[in-house]
Amino acid sequence: MRTWFTAVVVGFLAAGCASNASTPSQGERQALAPTGKLRVALYTGAPASIVQGATLDESKGVGFDLGKELARRVGVPFEPVVYPSPGAIMVGLKSGEWDLAFFGPTPERDSVLNFTEPLLLIEHGYLVPAGSPISTIDAVDRPGIRIGAPQGGSVNAFLKRALKNATVVASPSVPAGEEMLKYGKVDAFAANKANLYGLSDKMPGSRVLDGRIGVDEVAIALPKGRESGMAYVRKYAEDVKAEGLVKAAIQRAGLRGAADK
């Protein structure tokens, strides 16, 4: 089940960003927020998307912070629409539940979404539990090895290409990876490393393996049919990088695992 939050945006993410904000045209605002508010799709437990706090103000995440700031610049209320997994976000798109998302392109997403250039890159990798005999990425792809992966996550495309012997087990969410590993339902969990480090912090003795199986792009995505809003969000993506707001959101979320471009 998804969780809905609604909040009117007030204040700035960083002092001085008002001087850099541009006012969208009426057509751009309609493309971005046709209901009069900016409904931003996020998935829980992910520093690149949203890590939910006890209240809306205590939540954090790159997508959460930058979505909130975008709503402020557009001049509409901010409504996070929080899902358990990237796959659930795509289901919500079919029902018209959101206006904009923060994640990267995949073949499935490319057919229905338009993307900005990436805001950041994050390595994909594996997490193994305490005591695991798996010590390297190469040792993961063996007969009988079960690898958990978030349903609909971009890591699945890399796993499909990389694995010849191991079996992929779909996880309903990123946080569910902790239970899957603890109770022996899988032998390793695959995701972007920002998510894996978050899981590892809760599992003493667990390890994020060195190396990577791919790179996750975090970009801004708009549904196809709303092309009139793309120029505005592309400029916004450039501006927030130049203004240091992406870096600030990364630091506030405690995101680890960012990759070199």
Secondary structure, DSSP 8 states (H G I E B T S, - for coil): --EE--B---S-SSTTGGGG-----HHHHHHH-TTSSEEEEEEBTBTTTBB--SSGGG-B-HHHHHHHHHHHHHTS-EEEEEESSHHHHHHHHHTT--SEEEE---HHHHTTEEE-S-SEEEEEEEEE-TT-S--SGGGTSSTT-EEEEETT-THHHHHHHH-SSSEEEEESSSTHHHHHHHTTS-SEEEEEHHHHHHHHHTSTT-EE-SS-SEEEEEEEEEETT-GGGHHHHHHHHHHHHHTTHHHHHHHHHT---B---
